């Protein structure tokens, strides 16, 4: 008997060529796109929150200067220390003769899914003397509130 002739390569079909460079490149590109997109989204969210935080701080200080305690109370958070800080701030404003204010800087952060803001306000007295004030704000029930 004769053996059947062998056709084709002696070691079977050639192995499939993997494109590791392409796979790694696409993976890295996907991670970069996700990270950049998330960063841009976060910056956009913070920019949207800066205006309302600034406005709430300015409205609060203006209400205290105008001696409108009912309106100022609307901008206080529910923490018990906020009321004590408000009373102290209001007595300082009236005893110092503060007549005007201007928001200088607003910094908004998102930490543990809670919005916080630090608003720097410049108070101006009737004599023209200026005083810096830092107001911490937090978002409570969808509104920016001064928290002491």
Secondary structure, DSSP 4 states (H G I P E B T S, - for coil): --PPPP-S-TT-SPPPPP-HHHHHHHHHHHHHHHHHHHHHHHHHHHHHHHHHHHHHHHHHHHHHHTT-HHHHHTTB-S-HHHHHHHHHHHHHHHHHTEEEEEEEEEEEEEETTEEEEEEEEEEEETTS-EEEEEEEEEEETTEEEE--
